[in-house]
């Protein structure tokens, strides 16, 4: 089954403790992206990647890092999490050649709480 | 960025058609009109897209105005499972692949 898999689904952590949220897709998509969703602010893009070793900032990149060493994986790294990064996170992927027509496939989300 | 305008919320009775409007008066010639929906506690889900012509798929229909400044997502028979937030997004113009979500329309379906 074609899918985007995020782990973990739920995570509670403490301020300053480094964490990684993993994202993996099995559709050989070139394009991958991370979003966060907050009440009243909607979905906002954090980082995106057009292909392996190619990443770029979205609208709210501060406090986050990403890497794209393999085509299928796009982990989101919070080196020193803070409470304002408490949010619902979504990973998405898409085929560059078909993005205009196929759109993105989203993961099920990771709910992160930083205390 | 080209922007879209949608009503904040709409209601529909179950098994009746629903017409969700979207205005995009600043759309460029290369922008595709995409619709996504987000069910409670789930990630967004692609629904349908179009460029100029009306489109149908198994989930919905998309009616695009001749001047492309507005479009309407049509759910032919609303079910309880269609209760979600629906986002109208302009996408892909000028090689841009950033999917920018607005606030969308929250659709409630009444049994």
Boltz contact constraints between the chains, C-beta under 6 A:
constraints:
  - contact:
      token1: [A, 42]
      token2: [B, 101]
      max_distance: 6.0
  - contact:
      token1: [A, 42]
      token2: [B, 103]
      max_distance: 6.0
  - contact:
      token1: [A, 43]
      token2: [B, 101]
      max_distance: 6.0
  - contact:
      token1: [A, 90]
      token2: [B, 43]
      max_distance: 6.0
  - contact:
      token1: [A, 99]
      token2: [B, 97]
      max_distance: 6.0
  - contact:
      token1: [A, 100]
      token2: [B, 32]
      max_distance: 6.0
  - contact:
      token1: [A, 100]
      token2: [B, 92]
      max_distance: 6.0
  - contact:
      token1: [A, 103]
      token2: [B, 34]
      max_distance: 6.0
  - contact:
      token1: [A, 103]
      token2: [B, 46]
      max_distance: 6.0
  - contact:
      token1: [A, 106]
      token2: [B, 43]
      max_distance: 6.0
  - contact:
      token1: [A, 106]
      token2: [B, 44]
      max_distance: 6.0
  - contact:
      token1: [A, 107]
      token2: [B, 43]
      max_distance: 6.0
  - contact:
      token1: [A, 108]
      token2: [B, 43]
      max_distance: 6.0
  - contact:
      token1: [A, 109]
      token2: [B, 43]
      max_distance: 6.0
